[in-house]
Amino acid sequence: MFGAAVSLLEGAAVAYPAIGATPPRTGNAHYSIAPFEMFACAAGSIVIRAANDDLFARLCTVIDRLDPVVDPRLRANSGRPKGGRS
């Protein structure tokens, strides 16, 4: 059971030694991948997990919003805001 609990902390366990601080609380969002969270919609909620740049580009294509894919600031995960919308 301990091993399973630790595996759920994959992001925090790796981030702490890397940045020297405990990652902030992000709720349903991921602290280092975006978009990777739950979004409120008119009919309820939707979960979007675009875990890499290729999936992000595919998501943008499906929702007919290619502007983030061609924007050099947002094209790569490193440029997209993380850890929830702020």
MOTAWO-V421547 format. One record per run of one state. SS is the DSSP state (helix for helix, strand for strand, loop for the rest). FROM is the first residue (numbers start at 1). TO is the last residue. If there is no record, write none. Layout:
ss = {SS:SS}
from = {FROM:FROM}
to = {TO:TO}
//
This chain:
ss = {loop:helix:loop:helix:loop:strand:loop:strand:loop:helix:loop:helix:loop:helix:loop}
from = {1:2:8:10:20:36:42:44:50:53:63:67:71:77:80}
to = {1:7:9:19:35:41:43:49:52:62:66:70:76:79:86}
//
